[in-house]
Amino acid sequence: MARIETYTLNPITGEQELTNVEITPDVNYETSGFADIALGKVTVNTFNAGKAVLITRNQDTTTLIGNLYVYSPNTIPNVSFEIRSTNINDNGTVYWQIVE
């Protein structure tokens, strides 16, 4: 994580005062990507975890597909979220996109 500090000159004291702090990620700021499901689930690491997610399949050749969903109990805001399938034998690639 990066910490961006903004300072302003106080006209009365003539000293610099901290007026704002912004925390930003160093890496993993993706808002979309592909994930490979294995045995019906996959964890996606992204700083945007905790926001709304769209999920679509990237393949149609497997016969063991289930319905995809984000498993909320395993979502850690600003860290990761988990995509699961209703079929534990589901293996394949899905496309995910964070929406705001």
C-alpha positions, -999 to +999 in steps of 0.1 A: +000+000+000+010+035-007+003+064+016-002+098+000-001+127+024-011+163+016+002+192+036-009+228+037+009+258+050-008+272+081-008+310+076-008+317+113+020+294+125+039+292+092+042+255+096+031+226+073+001+208+086-012+174+074-046+180+058-053+147+040-041+111+039-050+087+010-042+050+010-038+034-025-028-001-035+007-008-049-004-037-070-035-058-078-058-029-087-075-050-114-112-045-120-117-075-143-100-107-153-102-144-159-103-170-131-099-208-134-125-227-113-112-259-098-136-283-080-163-257-080-146-226-066-118-200-071-105-171-050-098-138-068-074-114-052-082-078-060-081-045-041-117-039-053-131-070-035-164-062-017-180-043-046-205-057-070-192-084-094-204-096-128-195-132-137-197-149-171-184-182-184-155-182-208-161-217-221-191-239-231-174-273-237-177-288-202-207-309-192-202-303-154-211-266-153-232-252-125-246-218-117-219-192-107-221-169-077-199-148-054-197-166-020-202-136+004-189-152+036-154-155+020-153-120+007-126-098+024-131-062+014-101-047-005-084-082-005-103-110-022-136-127-031-146-162-039-165-174-070-183-207-065-204-230-087-235-249-076-217-280-091-187-291-070-172-308-101-173-276-121-139-268-137-134-241-162-126-204-168-149-176-159-146-138-166-153-115-136-157-077-136-161-053-107-189-028-112-193+005-093 
